[in-house]
C-alpha cells in the first residue's frame, strides 16, 4: 500500500505498511497538552500517554545584572516557532527578584507575565517548567551573568566580589549562598521561609493549569562554604524536603524537578546520598555540560583563564570532550544509574554549546545520547541578545540564524507523545534514518512522531509494523524573518503490542524533487 502526499512545503511522502490499513491525510491540528504526573520512572498523562520531551530554555522573564542584559522578550510567535521545530517543553527561568521584590510581597504584574507566557505555550501544545532560577545568586552581586535573589536576600558576611573562574567560587557569591543555607533572618523570618512562600505562590497560581509540567525548585544550587560531600545530605536535601512540602500543600501531583548541587553535578552526582525519595512526584534534573567549555591543554587553559579574569562572562570548565560520544556517555550513564537507583525519572534540564563545527558535533552527540538513554532534554538557549555569548538557537528577532545547523540537529525526528513505553529511539545523522520501537498499551492514546522539512526536504518513506497509521498535515507552518519552517506529525492510532517505525528520506527524482500525487490509500494490485 502506498500513499503519495504533497505537503505544504512540496514534500512527497510514501507510506509502506506491513499490514494494509486505511491511511489519511488530516488537516492541520495541534495536540492539546494534558496534566502530567510521575508514575514510576516516567512522566505521563492521565491515560498513561507519555511525552517524549524535547525542548528549550527561554530566559525572557529573567532579571539579569543591568550590565549583562542577555534576555530577549518572549512573544506568541516564539512558541509557534518552537512548535515548528518540534519542541513540546519549555523550561522558563524566573527571577525571585521580580517575583518577590519585598519580603513576603509578590508582584501581580510578574505573575501575569508568567501566565501570559504559559498561555502562549499552551496554545501551541507546549508544556512549561517554571524554574526558580539563579546564576551567581543575585543580579546585584556579580558583574557578569548574574540573576536570582532580590537584594534584600543578599548577605555576604561582608565579603566582596572578586570573580574567579565561573563565579561559583566568588567570595561574595559563596557568602550569600552560605547565608541562605544557614537561613539567616530578615524581617523576623529565615531566608528560606520567603523562598518557600514564593514556591507555594507559584504552585497555587498554576496548580490547575495542564500546560505547567511542574516546578524546578532551584537552578544549580551552590554549596557556598559547606563541604560539598556533606552539603547534599546535611543541607540541600533537607531544604528540598521543605520545598516539596510547600509545593505539595497546594499542588498534589504536578512533577517537581530537583537538581544536584553544582559541585556534585560536575563530579558526577556522587554526593546524592538517599536511596529513596520523600515524594513520588520527583524528577531528577541534571545539566549536561561535559566538554562544553574546553580547556584541554595548559596553554589554552591559561589563555582562557586570562580572558576570564578580564571578562568574567567567559566561563571555564576543564571536563574533557574527546570528539566522540564516549566522554559524554559517562555522565549520562551516571545520571541514569542514579535515577534508577532512586526509582525516579530524569530529564536533562540544560545542555548547550557555541555554533561552531565542534559545538555542532557535540550537540549531535547530546541528541544521540538522549535517544540512546531514553531521556528528554532542554537546550540552553532559545534566544539571546546580540553582543552576548552566541548560544541562541534562533536569532534575537526570531527566525533561524544564518547557520541553521543547530536548529536542524534539534529538529531531528523524535516522538512528541507515545501511547505506551519506548523501547528504543535512534536517529542516524548521516543517513537521516529514524527508528522508533515502543510497547503500545491500548487506551493510552495516540503516538505522534515529529518530522521536519529541515531533515526531509524531499520527503520521507515510512515502514510500520503493525497497525493503523495516520499521516497528518500538521503543524506547523511558521514564517519568521528569514525563515520558513514546516513539519509533519505522523500519528499512530492507539493500539496494543509492539510497534516498530522506520523513516527514511525519499530520494528526489533526477532533475528535481519528487512531485507525487494526492490520493487515498488502498491495496497494491
One Martini backbone bead per residue (centre of mass of N, CA, C, O) as a GRO file, in nm:
protein
  525
    1UNK     BB    1   0.096   0.036   0.022
    2UNK     BB    2   0.041   0.372  -0.115
    3UNK     BB    3   0.128   0.716  -0.028
    4UNK     BB    4   0.097   1.028  -0.193
    5UNK     BB    5   0.210   1.348  -0.059
    6UNK     BB    6   0.151   1.686  -0.064
    7UNK     BB    7   0.307   1.924   0.088
    8UNK     BB    8   0.332   2.261   0.171
    9UNK     BB    9   0.666   2.205   0.105
   10UNK     BB   10   0.701   1.998  -0.122
   11UNK     BB   11   0.635   1.701   0.007
   12UNK     BB   12   0.709   1.363  -0.037
   13UNK     BB   13   0.520   1.069   0.077
   14UNK     BB   14   0.571   0.727   0.165
   15UNK     BB   15   0.368   0.447   0.269
   16UNK     BB   16   0.492   0.141   0.420
   17UNK     BB   17   0.292  -0.127   0.512
   18UNK     BB   18   0.247  -0.436   0.643
   19UNK     BB   19  -0.057  -0.354   0.716
   20UNK     BB   20  -0.329  -0.283   0.556
   21UNK     BB   21  -0.456   0.047   0.609
   22UNK     BB   22  -0.603   0.317   0.672
   23UNK     BB   23  -0.511   0.633   0.520
   24UNK     BB   24  -0.459   0.979   0.611
   25UNK     BB   25  -0.497   1.331   0.542
   26UNK     BB   26  -0.487   1.572   0.763
   27UNK     BB   27  -0.549   1.840   0.910
   28UNK     BB   28  -0.465   2.083   1.092
   29UNK     BB   29  -0.310   2.029   1.419
   30UNK     BB   30  -0.318   2.035   1.784
   31UNK     BB   31  -0.197   1.907   2.056
   32UNK     BB   32  -0.302   1.876   2.359
   33UNK     BB   33  -0.251   1.940   2.664
   34UNK     BB   34  -0.174   1.760   2.972
   35UNK     BB   35  -0.167   1.639   3.262
   36UNK     BB   36   0.104   1.571   3.483
   37UNK     BB   37   0.282   1.275   3.607
   38UNK     BB   38   0.427   1.043   3.824
   39UNK     BB   39   0.514   0.701   3.706
   40UNK     BB   40   0.759   0.595   3.843
   41UNK     BB   41   0.992   0.638   3.559
   42UNK     BB   42   0.757   0.843   3.459
   43UNK     BB   43   0.603   1.084   3.251
   44UNK     BB   44   0.247   1.133   3.256
   45UNK     BB   45  -0.073   1.097   3.176
   46UNK     BB   46  -0.393   1.000   3.249
   47UNK     BB   47  -0.355   0.744   3.017
   48UNK     BB   48  -0.027   0.698   2.986
   49UNK     BB   49   0.074   0.915   2.815
   50UNK     BB   50   0.403   0.983   2.685
   51UNK     BB   51   0.629   1.214   2.684
   52UNK     BB   52   0.880   1.340   2.460
   53UNK     BB   53   1.127   1.542   2.551
   54UNK     BB   54   1.168   1.851   2.361
   55UNK     BB   55   1.367   2.151   2.420
   56UNK     BB   56   1.378   2.480   2.588
   57UNK     BB   57   1.527   2.765   2.699
   58UNK     BB   58   1.356   3.073   2.826
   59UNK     BB   59   1.484   3.405   2.942
   60UNK     BB   60   1.266   3.654   2.919
   61UNK     BB   61   1.205   3.674   3.264
   62UNK     BB   62   1.481   3.767   3.340
   63UNK     BB   63   1.689   3.931   3.593
   64UNK     BB   64   1.961   4.097   3.519
   65UNK     BB   65   2.232   4.240   3.504
   66UNK     BB   66   2.250   4.550   3.354
   67UNK     BB   67   2.544   4.465   3.217
   68UNK     BB   68   2.370   4.172   3.135
   69UNK     BB   69   2.125   4.183   2.893
   70UNK     BB   70   2.032   3.879   2.751
   71UNK     BB   71   1.741   3.910   2.723
   72UNK     BB   72   1.440   3.816   2.537
   73UNK     BB   73   1.143   3.885   2.455
   74UNK     BB   74   0.846   3.731   2.459
   75UNK     BB   75   0.621   3.563   2.221
   76UNK     BB   76   0.395   3.396   2.034
   77UNK     BB   77   0.596   3.330   1.796
   78UNK     BB   78   0.794   3.154   1.952
   79UNK     BB   79   0.592   2.908   1.988
   80UNK     BB   80   0.549   2.852   1.690
   81UNK     BB   81   0.849   2.792   1.637
   82UNK     BB   82   0.888   2.567   1.837
   83UNK     BB   83   0.678   2.379   1.711
   84UNK     BB   84   0.817   2.366   1.429
   85UNK     BB   85   1.081   2.226   1.584
   86UNK     BB   86   0.947   2.007   1.802
   87UNK     BB   87   0.857   2.138   2.063
   88UNK     BB   88   0.711   2.039   2.409
   89UNK     BB   89   0.927   2.207   2.594
   90UNK     BB   90   0.963   2.460   2.858
   91UNK     BB   91   1.205   2.638   3.028
   92UNK     BB   92   1.122   2.892   3.280
   93UNK     BB   93   1.298   3.132   3.392
   94UNK     BB   94   1.299   3.282   3.719
   95UNK     BB   95   1.280   3.576   3.931
   96UNK     BB   96   1.275   3.656   4.259
   97UNK     BB   97   1.318   3.966   4.224
   98UNK     BB   98   1.027   3.981   4.076
   99UNK     BB   99   0.832   3.809   4.251
  100UNK     BB  100   0.993   3.909   4.544
  101UNK     BB  101   1.075   4.229   4.614
  102UNK     BB  102   0.947   4.169   4.896
  103UNK     BB  103   0.877   4.053   5.193
  104UNK     BB  104   0.600   3.859   5.108
  105UNK     BB  105   0.585   4.009   4.822
  106UNK     BB  106   0.393   4.003   4.521
  107UNK     BB  107   0.393   4.022   4.173
  108UNK     BB  108   0.132   4.058   3.968
  109UNK     BB  109   0.267   4.132   3.700
  110UNK     BB  110   0.455   3.883   3.687
  111UNK     BB  111   0.234   3.667   3.695
  112UNK     BB  112   0.106   3.764   3.430
  113UNK     BB  113   0.352   3.708   3.253
  114UNK     BB  114   0.360   3.406   3.304
  115UNK     BB  115   0.071   3.344   3.208
  116UNK     BB  116   0.114   3.435   2.917
  117UNK     BB  117   0.329   3.229   2.841
  118UNK     BB  118   0.160   2.979   2.903
  119UNK     BB  119  -0.059   3.040   2.690
  120UNK     BB  120   0.122   3.028   2.444
  121UNK     BB  121   0.213   2.739   2.488
  122UNK     BB  122  -0.064   2.598   2.498
  123UNK     BB  123  -0.154   2.682   2.204
  124UNK     BB  124   0.108   2.477   2.103
  125UNK     BB  125   0.150   2.219   2.285
  126UNK     BB  126   0.321   2.333   2.546
  127UNK     BB  127   0.518   2.282   2.802
  128UNK     BB  128   0.595   2.407   3.148
  129UNK     BB  129   0.874   2.500   3.339
  130UNK     BB  130   0.906   2.635   3.656
  131UNK     BB  131   1.205   2.831   3.721
  132UNK     BB  132   1.392   2.898   4.000
  133UNK     BB  133   1.640   3.113   3.933
  134UNK     BB  134   2.012   3.109   3.922
  135UNK     BB  135   2.314   3.326   3.896
  136UNK     BB  136   2.521   3.409   4.131
  137UNK     BB  137   2.239   3.464   4.302
  138UNK     BB  138   2.269   3.790   4.204
  139UNK     BB  139   2.249   4.077   4.012
  140UNK     BB  140   2.400   4.274   4.243
  141UNK     BB  141   2.678   4.085   4.286
  142UNK     BB  142   2.757   4.036   3.978
  143UNK     BB  143   2.903   4.151   3.672
  144UNK     BB  144   2.774   3.934   3.513
  145UNK     BB  145   2.604   3.652   3.493
  146UNK     BB  146   2.323   3.757   3.685
  147UNK     BB  147   2.074   3.609   3.913
  148UNK     BB  148   1.762   3.608   4.131
  149UNK     BB  149   1.793   3.743   4.405
  150UNK     BB  150   1.712   3.977   4.608
  151UNK     BB  151   1.870   4.220   4.783
  152UNK     BB  152   1.732   4.140   5.069
  153UNK     BB  153   1.890   3.835   5.031
  154UNK     BB  154   2.178   3.971   5.068
  155UNK     BB  155   2.450   3.791   5.245
  156UNK     BB  156   2.823   3.811   5.274
  157UNK     BB  157   2.993   3.879   5.535
  158UNK     BB  158   3.152   4.122   5.373
  159UNK     BB  159   3.206   4.011   5.105
  160UNK     BB  160   3.366   4.041   4.797
  161UNK     BB  161   3.390   4.078   4.465
  162UNK     BB  162   3.604   3.813   4.299
  163UNK     BB  163   3.643   3.689   4.015
  164UNK     BB  164   3.630   3.325   3.972
  165UNK     BB  165   3.597   3.181   3.718
  166UNK     BB  166   3.249   3.102   3.724
  167UNK     BB  167   3.164   3.237   4.021
  168UNK     BB  168   3.117   2.999   4.234
  169UNK     BB  169   3.393   3.112   4.401
  170UNK     BB  170   3.297   3.366   4.488
  171UNK     BB  171   3.289   3.518   4.787
  172UNK     BB  172   3.006   3.654   4.777
  173UNK     BB  173   2.853   3.410   4.671
  174UNK     BB  174   2.930   3.220   4.903
  175UNK     BB  175   2.816   3.394   5.129
  176UNK     BB  176   2.520   3.408   5.034
  177UNK     BB  177   2.466   3.104   5.034
  178UNK     BB  178   2.536   3.052   5.328
  179UNK     BB  179   2.311   3.229   5.441
  180UNK     BB  180   2.082   3.066   5.319
  181UNK     BB  181   2.151   2.786   5.451
  182UNK     BB  182   2.143   2.925   5.748
  183UNK     BB  183   1.884   3.104   5.767
  184UNK     BB  184   1.885   3.394   5.778
  185UNK     BB  185   1.742   3.685   5.895
  186UNK     BB  186   1.433   3.858   5.779
  187UNK     BB  187   1.184   4.010   5.913
  188UNK     BB  188   1.160   3.745   6.123
  189UNK     BB  189   1.282   3.554   5.892
  190UNK     BB  190   1.395   3.322   5.706
  191UNK     BB  191   1.501   3.293   5.388
  192UNK     BB  192   1.348   3.023   5.323
  193UNK     BB  193   1.064   3.114   5.384
  194UNK     BB  194   1.043   3.299   5.127
  195UNK     BB  195   1.096   3.079   4.921
  196UNK     BB  196   0.851   2.898   4.990
  197UNK     BB  197   0.640   3.111   4.927
  198UNK     BB  198   0.704   3.130   4.626
  199UNK     BB  199   0.644   2.838   4.550
  200UNK     BB  200   0.352   2.843   4.652
  201UNK     BB  201   0.255   3.067   4.465
  202UNK     BB  202   0.306   2.927   4.200
  203UNK     BB  203   0.140   2.666   4.257
  204UNK     BB  204  -0.136   2.806   4.316
  205UNK     BB  205  -0.156   2.944   4.030
  206UNK     BB  206  -0.077   2.645   3.851
  207UNK     BB  207  -0.217   2.371   3.947
  208UNK     BB  208  -0.461   2.373   3.701
  209UNK     BB  209  -0.243   2.376   3.472
  210UNK     BB  210  -0.167   2.162   3.209
  211UNK     BB  211   0.098   2.325   3.098
  212UNK     BB  212   0.224   2.263   3.376
  213UNK     BB  213   0.486   2.038   3.445
  214UNK     BB  214   0.624   2.218   3.677
  215UNK     BB  215   0.897   2.245   3.934
  216UNK     BB  216   1.197   2.423   3.978
  217UNK     BB  217   1.347   2.494   4.265
  218UNK     BB  218   1.671   2.507   4.168
  219UNK     BB  219   1.942   2.643   4.016
  220UNK     BB  220   2.235   2.531   4.075
  221UNK     BB  221   2.333   2.469   4.358
  222UNK     BB  222   2.533   2.626   4.608
  223UNK     BB  223   2.732   2.542   4.887
  224UNK     BB  224   2.944   2.731   4.944
  225UNK     BB  225   3.114   2.663   5.256
  226UNK     BB  226   3.028   2.383   5.220
  227UNK     BB  227   3.097   2.069   5.208
  228UNK     BB  228   3.010   1.888   4.941
  229UNK     BB  229   2.977   1.592   5.074
  230UNK     BB  230   2.772   1.724   5.300
  231UNK     BB  231   2.558   1.910   5.169
  232UNK     BB  232   2.338   1.723   5.056
  233UNK     BB  233   2.254   1.579   5.333
  234UNK     BB  234   2.252   1.846   5.540
  235UNK     BB  235   2.108   2.069   5.331
  236UNK     BB  236   1.964   2.020   5.053
  237UNK     BB  237   1.754   1.791   5.113
  238UNK     BB  238   1.607   1.939   5.343
  239UNK     BB  239   1.523   2.172   5.160
  240UNK     BB  240   1.365   2.003   4.955
  241UNK     BB  241   1.157   1.892   5.147
  242UNK     BB  242   1.028   2.171   5.210
  243UNK     BB  243   0.964   2.250   4.920
  244UNK     BB  244   0.773   2.014   4.859
  245UNK     BB  245   0.573   2.076   5.083
  246UNK     BB  246   0.485   2.351   4.974
  247UNK     BB  247   0.379   2.250   4.700
  248UNK     BB  248   0.186   2.014   4.812
  249UNK     BB  249  -0.019   2.210   4.957
  250UNK     BB  250  -0.133   2.294   4.637
  251UNK     BB  251   0.013   2.042   4.477
  252UNK     BB  252  -0.025   1.698   4.431
  253UNK     BB  253   0.105   1.608   4.111
  254UNK     BB  254   0.307   1.782   4.013
  255UNK     BB  255   0.604   1.798   3.909
  256UNK     BB  256   0.937   1.783   4.064
  257UNK     BB  257   1.246   1.951   4.015
  258UNK     BB  258   1.575   1.816   4.084
  259UNK     BB  259   1.900   1.924   4.163
  260UNK     BB  260   2.210   1.915   4.177
  261UNK     BB  261   2.474   2.031   4.278
  262UNK     BB  262   2.729   2.181   4.110
  263UNK     BB  263   2.956   1.992   4.215
  264UNK     BB  264   2.822   1.714   4.177
  265UNK     BB  265   2.775   1.745   3.877
  266UNK     BB  266   3.081   1.766   3.798
  267UNK     BB  267   3.144   1.481   3.964
  268UNK     BB  268   2.881   1.273   3.915
  269UNK     BB  269   2.668   1.254   4.165
  270UNK     BB  270   2.786   1.148   4.445
  271UNK     BB  271   2.623   1.369   4.631
  272UNK     BB  272   2.361   1.134   4.659
  273UNK     BB  273   2.237   0.954   4.934
  274UNK     BB  274   1.953   0.862   4.869
  275UNK     BB  275   1.743   0.579   4.812
  276UNK     BB  276   1.484   0.749   4.890
  277UNK     BB  277   1.225   0.933   4.827
  278UNK     BB  278   0.980   1.182   4.962
  279UNK     BB  279   0.848   1.173   4.664
  280UNK     BB  280   0.665   1.060   4.378
  281UNK     BB  281   0.704   1.354   4.200
  282UNK     BB  282   1.001   1.316   4.111
  283UNK     BB  283   1.265   1.483   3.916
  284UNK     BB  284   1.566   1.435   3.777
  285UNK     BB  285   1.789   1.740   3.698
  286UNK     BB  286   2.037   1.749   3.509
  287UNK     BB  287   2.336   1.888   3.368
  288UNK     BB  288   2.498   1.889   3.027
  289UNK     BB  289   2.854   2.013   3.004
  290UNK     BB  290   3.041   1.820   2.887
  291UNK     BB  291   3.288   1.999   2.706
  292UNK     BB  292   3.190   2.290   2.647
  293UNK     BB  293   3.442   2.393   2.814
  294UNK     BB  294   3.753   2.417   2.672
  295UNK     BB  295   4.063   2.286   2.861
  296UNK     BB  296   4.298   2.062   2.744
  297UNK     BB  297   4.534   2.271   2.765
  298UNK     BB  298   4.746   2.483   2.913
  299UNK     BB  299   4.743   2.720   2.712
  300UNK     BB  300   4.437   2.738   2.689
  301UNK     BB  301   4.380   2.776   2.986
  302UNK     BB  302   4.541   3.041   3.025
  303UNK     BB  303   4.388   3.204   2.816
  304UNK     BB  304   4.106   3.166   2.939
  305UNK     BB  305   4.169   3.272   3.222
  306UNK     BB  306   4.263   3.549   3.135
  307UNK     BB  307   3.997   3.629   2.999
  308UNK     BB  308   3.822   3.593   3.253
  309UNK     BB  309   3.956   3.813   3.431
  310UNK     BB  310   3.858   4.033   3.230
  311UNK     BB  311   3.593   3.839   3.155
  312UNK     BB  312   3.351   3.683   3.353
  313UNK     BB  313   3.164   3.558   3.118
  314UNK     BB  314   3.386   3.360   3.092
  315UNK     BB  315   3.386   3.015   3.099
  316UNK     BB  316   3.512   2.731   3.295
  317UNK     BB  317   3.584   2.388   3.184
  318UNK     BB  318   3.783   2.083   3.227
  319UNK     BB  319   3.603   1.893   3.089
  320UNK     BB  320   3.629   1.652   2.868
  321UNK     BB  321   3.621   1.621   2.500
  322UNK     BB  322   3.698   1.367   2.243
  323UNK     BB  323   3.484   1.377   1.983
  324UNK     BB  324   3.291   1.180   2.130
  325UNK     BB  325   3.035   1.006   2.301
  326UNK     BB  326   3.195   0.871   2.536
  327UNK     BB  327   3.228   1.112   2.736
  328UNK     BB  328   2.918   1.177   2.754
  329UNK     BB  329   2.819   0.892   2.852
  330UNK     BB  330   2.905   0.904   3.145
  331UNK     BB  331   2.696   1.108   3.270
  332UNK     BB  332   2.449   0.960   3.162
  333UNK     BB  333   2.499   0.697   3.315
  334UNK     BB  334   2.501   0.820   3.599
  335UNK     BB  335   2.216   0.939   3.593
  336UNK     BB  336   2.062   0.677   3.532
  337UNK     BB  337   2.162   0.516   3.775
  338UNK     BB  338   2.049   0.704   3.990
  339UNK     BB  339   1.752   0.703   3.902
  340UNK     BB  340   1.711   0.399   3.936
  341UNK     BB  341   1.784   0.385   4.236
  342UNK     BB  342   1.552   0.609   4.307
  343UNK     BB  343   1.298   0.571   4.122
  344UNK     BB  344   1.331   0.796   3.884
  345UNK     BB  345   1.309   1.030   3.670
  346UNK     BB  346   1.487   1.195   3.393
  347UNK     BB  347   1.621   1.529   3.304
  348UNK     BB  348   1.765   1.752   3.080
  349UNK     BB  349   1.778   2.086   3.165
  350UNK     BB  350   2.078   2.127   3.033
  351UNK     BB  351   2.221   2.221   2.710
  352UNK     BB  352   2.525   2.352   2.539
  353UNK     BB  353   2.660   2.564   2.264
  354UNK     BB  354   2.843   2.668   2.018
  355UNK     BB  355   2.838   2.772   1.663
  356UNK     BB  356   3.029   2.520   1.583
  357UNK     BB  357   3.164   2.244   1.467
  358UNK     BB  358   3.213   2.127   1.748
  359UNK     BB  359   2.940   2.206   1.875
  360UNK     BB  360   2.767   2.040   1.673
  361UNK     BB  361   2.887   1.765   1.740
  362UNK     BB  362   2.807   1.775   2.037
  363UNK     BB  363   2.500   1.801   1.987
  364UNK     BB  364   2.462   1.533   1.847
  365UNK     BB  365   2.548   1.367   2.092
  366UNK     BB  366   2.323   1.451   2.277
  367UNK     BB  367   2.089   1.340   2.105
  368UNK     BB  368   2.192   1.052   2.081
  369UNK     BB  369   2.189   0.998   2.395
  370UNK     BB  370   1.893   1.059   2.448
  371UNK     BB  371   1.799   0.825   2.280
  372UNK     BB  372   1.959   0.597   2.420
  373UNK     BB  373   1.843   0.681   2.727
  374UNK     BB  374   1.549   0.794   2.722
  375UNK     BB  375   1.580   1.124   2.723
  376UNK     BB  376   1.519   1.437   2.786
  377UNK     BB  377   1.572   1.786   2.655
  378UNK     BB  378   1.721   2.125   2.724
  379UNK     BB  379   1.811   2.390   2.565
  380UNK     BB  380   2.087   2.627   2.584
  381UNK     BB  381   1.918   2.862   2.389
  382UNK     BB  382   1.685   3.038   2.233
  383UNK     BB  383   1.766   3.341   2.316
  384UNK     BB  384   1.994   3.626   2.251
  385UNK     BB  385   2.149   3.898   2.283
  386UNK     BB  386   2.325   4.098   2.118
  387UNK     BB  387   2.668   4.050   2.242
  388UNK     BB  388   2.648   3.790   2.350
  389UNK     BB  389   2.657   3.482   2.376
  390UNK     BB  390   2.618   3.242   2.090
  391UNK     BB  391   2.346   3.038   2.193
  392UNK     BB  392   2.126   3.092   2.010
  393UNK     BB  393   1.901   2.928   1.807
  394UNK     BB  394   1.776   3.198   1.748
  395UNK     BB  395   1.716   3.493   1.672
  396UNK     BB  396   1.639   3.795   1.831
  397UNK     BB  397   1.398   3.829   1.589
  398UNK     BB  398   1.369   3.568   1.474
  399UNK     BB  399   1.445   3.300   1.336
  400UNK     BB  400   1.689   3.180   1.175
  401UNK     BB  401   1.998   3.156   1.144
  402UNK     BB  402   2.253   3.156   0.923
  403UNK     BB  403   2.307   2.885   1.090
  404UNK     BB  404   2.085   2.597   1.094
  405UNK     BB  405   2.215   2.339   1.223
  406UNK     BB  406   2.108   2.335   1.513
  407UNK     BB  407   1.810   2.326   1.436
  408UNK     BB  408   1.833   2.060   1.280
  409UNK     BB  409   1.920   1.887   1.519
  410UNK     BB  410   1.676   1.952   1.709
  411UNK     BB  411   1.469   1.865   1.453
  412UNK     BB  412   1.490   1.586   1.481
  413UNK     BB  413   1.351   1.302   1.503
  414UNK     BB  414   1.056   1.257   1.721
  415UNK     BB  415   0.865   1.210   1.975
  416UNK     BB  416   0.597   1.354   2.156
  417UNK     BB  417   0.406   1.102   2.194
  418UNK     BB  418   0.331   0.790   2.382
  419UNK     BB  419   0.134   0.484   2.367
  420UNK     BB  420   0.363   0.401   2.592
  421UNK     BB  421   0.679   0.225   2.573
  422UNK     BB  422   0.994   0.291   2.512
  423UNK     BB  423   1.259   0.097   2.365
  424UNK     BB  424   1.349   0.275   2.102
  425UNK     BB  425   1.569   0.554   1.980
  426UNK     BB  426   1.686   0.636   1.640
  427UNK     BB  427   1.937   0.859   1.490
  428UNK     BB  428   2.087   0.917   1.169
  429UNK     BB  429   2.265   1.183   1.051
  430UNK     BB  430   2.366   1.077   0.770
  431UNK     BB  431   2.088   0.915   0.670
  432UNK     BB  432   1.811   0.998   0.817
  433UNK     BB  433   1.741   0.760   1.007
  434UNK     BB  434   1.444   0.647   1.176
  435UNK     BB  435   1.379   0.474   1.497
  436UNK     BB  436   1.082   0.321   1.648
  437UNK     BB  437   1.018   0.150   1.963
  438UNK     BB  438   0.710   0.022   2.111
  439UNK     BB  439   0.490  -0.041   2.386
  440UNK     BB  440   0.172  -0.073   2.348
  441UNK     BB  441  -0.130   0.074   2.507
  442UNK     BB  442  -0.441   0.038   2.523
  443UNK     BB  443  -0.568   0.370   2.599
  444UNK     BB  444  -0.307   0.577   2.585
  445UNK     BB  445  -0.306   0.673   2.304
  446UNK     BB  446  -0.141   0.838   2.081
  447UNK     BB  447   0.119   0.855   1.843
  448UNK     BB  448   0.378   1.110   1.790
  449UNK     BB  449   0.571   1.219   1.505
  450UNK     BB  450   0.839   1.422   1.427
  451UNK     BB  451   0.875   1.602   1.101
  452UNK     BB  452   1.114   1.776   0.919
  453UNK     BB  453   1.221   1.965   0.647
  454UNK     BB  454   1.518   1.979   0.745
  455UNK     BB  455   1.544   1.662   0.702
  456UNK     BB  456   1.291   1.634   0.468
  457UNK     BB  457   1.296   1.797   0.180
  458UNK     BB  458   1.190   1.529  -0.015
  459UNK     BB  459   1.094   1.347   0.199
  460UNK     BB  460   0.936   1.027   0.299
  461UNK     BB  461   0.962   0.697   0.441
  462UNK     BB  462   0.734   0.444   0.578
  463UNK     BB  463   0.776   0.180   0.814
  464UNK     BB  464   0.518  -0.037   0.955
  465UNK     BB  465   0.483  -0.249   1.262
  466UNK     BB  466   0.187  -0.250   1.309
  467UNK     BB  467  -0.101  -0.090   1.193
  468UNK     BB  468  -0.232   0.220   1.223
  469UNK     BB  469  -0.196   0.519   1.015
  470UNK     BB  470  -0.143   0.881   1.031
  471UNK     BB  471  -0.110   1.144   0.804
  472UNK     BB  472  -0.032   1.470   0.907
  473UNK     BB  473  -0.102   1.812   0.827
  474UNK     BB  474   0.093   1.976   1.014
  475UNK     BB  475   0.138   2.242   1.173
  476UNK     BB  476   0.342   2.364   1.063
  477UNK     BB  477   0.364   2.699   0.998
  478UNK     BB  478   0.648   2.927   0.978
  479UNK     BB  479   0.693   3.284   0.936
  480UNK     BB  480   0.998   3.432   0.952
  481UNK     BB  481   1.277   3.592   0.962
  482UNK     BB  482   1.439   3.414   0.722
  483UNK     BB  483   1.192   3.195   0.753
  484UNK     BB  484   1.068   2.849   0.689
  485UNK     BB  485   0.851   2.634   0.864
  486UNK     BB  486   0.801   2.274   0.848
  487UNK     BB  487   0.570   1.998   0.934
  488UNK     BB  488   0.515   1.658   1.043
  489UNK     BB  489   0.262   1.445   1.182
  490UNK     BB  490   0.280   1.120   1.299
  491UNK     BB  491  -0.007   0.915   1.348
  492UNK     BB  492  -0.081   0.662   1.593
  493UNK     BB  493  -0.302   0.464   1.682
  494UNK     BB  494  -0.438   0.311   1.921
  495UNK     BB  495  -0.283   0.025   2.084
  496UNK     BB  496  -0.126  -0.299   2.091
  497UNK     BB  497   0.191  -0.375   2.136
  498UNK     BB  498   0.439  -0.397   1.908
  499UNK     BB  499   0.612  -0.111   1.764
  500UNK     BB  500   0.742  -0.021   1.433
  501UNK     BB  501   0.953   0.249   1.307
  502UNK     BB  502   1.057   0.363   0.974
  503UNK     BB  503   1.259   0.641   0.852
  504UNK     BB  504   1.314   0.776   0.524
  505UNK     BB  505   1.434   0.919   0.271
  506UNK     BB  506   1.323   1.075  -0.021
  507UNK     BB  507   1.419   1.041  -0.330
  508UNK     BB  508   1.494   1.236  -0.577
  509UNK     BB  509   1.452   1.317  -0.878
  510UNK     BB  510   1.577   1.364  -1.166
  511UNK     BB  511   1.574   1.721  -1.180
  512UNK     BB  512   1.410   1.684  -0.901
  513UNK     BB  513   1.165   1.670  -0.703
  514UNK     BB  514   0.916   1.509  -0.586
  515UNK     BB  515   0.565   1.536  -0.666
  516UNK     BB  516   0.331   1.370  -0.680
  517UNK     BB  517   0.017   1.252  -0.530
  518UNK     BB  518  -0.306   1.279  -0.437
  519UNK     BB  519  -0.445   1.014  -0.225
  520UNK     BB  520  -0.572   0.707  -0.156
  521UNK     BB  521  -0.572   0.431   0.016
  522UNK     BB  522  -0.453   0.096  -0.083
  523UNK     BB  523  -0.417  -0.175  -0.251
  524UNK     BB  524  -0.196  -0.344  -0.411
  525UNK     BB  525  -0.186  -0.498  -0.743
   0.00000   0.00000   0.00000
